[in-house]
Amino acid sequence: MTELTVEQQIYDWFRHFHEHPEVSWKEYETTKTLASIMEELQVEYRLFGDIPGLVAEIGTGDEIIAVRADIDALWQEVDGVWRANHSCGHDANITMVLGALIRLRNEPLTHRVRFIFQPAEELGNGAVAAYEHGAVDGVSHLFGVHLRPIEELPLGKIAPAIHHGAAYFLEGSIKGIDAHGARPHQGKNALDVVMAVHQMLNSLHFSPFEPHSAKLTKVVADGGSTNIIPGSATFAMDLRAQSNALLDDMKTAIHKGLQAIQQQFDIDLEWRFYDYTPGAEVSEEAAQMAKEAIVETLGEEFCTEAIHTPGADDFHFYTVKKPELKAAMLGVGADLAPGLHHPHMIFDQQALVDASKVLATLLKKTPRK
């Protein structure tokens, strides 16, 4: 294949995946398309089977280096219509990894290279499912790739690692007693409890040298009429920290705070933490391999320092499940705006071509012993 043909193929793949988004755990047509691409390229692959996604592999030998692409889209409102939408750039992630595959498939390799196409990153549990389906069995080094918003990286810059933060979500319910607006003493006002929860979050103090946040993101309380004080409500929280240890401390403090509020108001207050996504555990060796690949492929001016972001990614579950795994996720500048998850997110597609070259160089490298 000529370079022009490879580039055109990359753009064609991106166009297809962008125009056919599928939400988490529903990526069946995406999986079929990936399988057909593997058959056309004569690359061996294995379907996960009872869940969407697949792994493909080229090369020979005992050593295995892997790269992961997440394949799901978000469900969001776009111009007044709710639909699946690739506003997080997973269509780009698929394309960059496929671009590396097509560049490497006929290259002599000293090891095996595995390509993981993983479902359900947006729900935070796709990586665990892929791990349980053997995605990283035998793998020594794992790499990921993701576009970055323009405020983090512009087009022409690639970071050898992304230090994602850790995240937890919480949902809770308050069950008090409705009361007439003229007789508030006869009820137990759920809104008073919500305000106490909000104040409790604002009163938490942890080291200012490590980014973190805890905030209410949803409150639903409705007595059915403006003269009814609502006794019941539901609420949700979004918790973020740059490290897993700090997030654990925040979780403990919030749990104690909610217990105190429950006792203070003598009300039925229930909550649960769910959808945990761990922070990045970046391997220095993997990040150094990525840095060398960027410089070797594009030049030193393309390479930046590793970036830190409060966002989360379930990629880091692989290292939680397999601590000996040496992993790093590359961040790709693409002049992406207005931002990740914006319904009209756009970026410069030249980044797809550049990143695929870097990934090919990286995956061809023999790991250090």
Buried (B, 14 or more C-beta within 10 A) or exposed (E): EEEEEBBEBBBEBBEBBBEBBBBBBBBEEBBEBBBEBBEEBEBEBBBBEEBBBBBBBBBEEEBBBBBBBBBBBBBBEEEEEEBBBBBBBBBBBBBBBBBBBBBBBEEEBEBBBBBBBBBBBBBBBBBBBBBEBEBBEEBBBBBBBBBBBBEBBBBBBBBBBBBBBBBBBBBBBBBBBBBEEEEEEEBBBBBBBBEBBBEBBEEBEEEEEEBBBBEBEEBEBEBEEEEBBBBBBBBBBBBBBBBBEBBBBBBEBBEEBBEEBBEEBEBBBEBEBEBBBBBBBBBEBBBBBBBBBBBBBBEEEBBBEBBBBBBBBBBBBBBBBBEEBBBBBBBBBBBBBEEBBBBEBEBBBBBBBBBBBBBBBBBBBEBEE
